């Protein structure tokens, strides 16, 4: 499930500097770091687990559960 609700899977990337980016996938196109993306901010390096199980809030958009280094669980709604 896409982060923007288009029903196509997106790619979430965490860079070494903590920046999180969401890349929209397009059928038949190669994914590159230069592909248009949305920056979700910095601070992603505070989490030791990031996962995307799909829509857990029922709003039709993908959600992002995360666990920080003190084992606190967070849920980010899209």
VOGU-3710 file (C-alpha; in Angstrom, 3 decimals, decimal comma):
1> xxxxxxxxxx> 0,000/0,000/0,000  1,382/3,358/-0,941  2,103/6,104/1,523  0,055/8,483/-0,620  -2,998/6,215/-0,991  -2,454/5,386/-4,690  -2,463/1,628/-3,930  1,065/1,216/-5,310  3,909/0,272/-3,000  6,368/3,029/-2,160
11> xxxxxxxxxx> 9,963/2,748/-1,003  10,993/4,191/2,358  14,730/4,885/2,653  16,645/5,860/5,781  20,003/7,469/5,034  23,039/7,375/7,329  22,443/10,986/8,368  18,952/10,055/9,643  16,988/11,523/6,727  13,858/9,576/5,771
21> xxxxxxxxxx> 12,645/9,709/2,176  9,571/8,234/0,521  10,014/7,303/-3,128  6,881/6,769/-5,191  7,154/3,743/-7,421  6,016/3,807/-11,009  5,428/0,666/-12,995  8,198/-0,178/-15,398  10,577/2,493/-14,128  13,911/1,899/-12,457
31> xxxxxxxxxx> 14,307/3,177/-8,898  17,318/5,481/-8,372  18,188/7,825/-5,506  17,576/10,654/-8,000  13,970/9,484/-8,465  11,509/12,169/-7,305  10,819/11,739/-3,592  9,269/13,313/-0,531  11,543/14,071/2,395  9,909/12,951/5,647
41> xxxxxxxxxx> 12,473/14,793/7,745  15,547/13,908/9,734  15,898/11,998/12,980  15,270/8,561/11,501  18,504/7,358/13,064  16,821/7,392/16,497  14,885/4,264/15,500  16,315/0,781/15,430  13,210/-0,663/13,740  11,056/0,866/10,992
51> xxxxxxxxxx> 8,411/-1,215/9,258  5,466/-0,689/6,982  2,764/-3,328/7,466  0,229/-1,333/5,449  -2,853/0,454/6,719  -3,250/-0,260/10,440  -5,480/2,756/11,204  -8,149/2,005/8,591  -7,832/5,305/6,702  -6,777/3,705/3,414
61> xxxxxxxxxx> -3,172/4,897/3,620  -0,020/3,122/4,766  1,207/3,687/8,318  4,696/3,524/9,788  5,329/1,762/13,117  8,781/2,400/14,585  10,735/1,354/17,654  13,282/3,687/19,181  16,492/2,671/20,907  14,785/2,615/24,336
71> xxxxxxxx> 12,279/0,054/22,909  9,380/2,521/22,887  6,933/1,812/20,054  5,638/4,669/17,898  2,937/4,692/15,232  3,035/7,346/12,544  -0,162/7,710/10,568  0,222/8,723/6,994
//
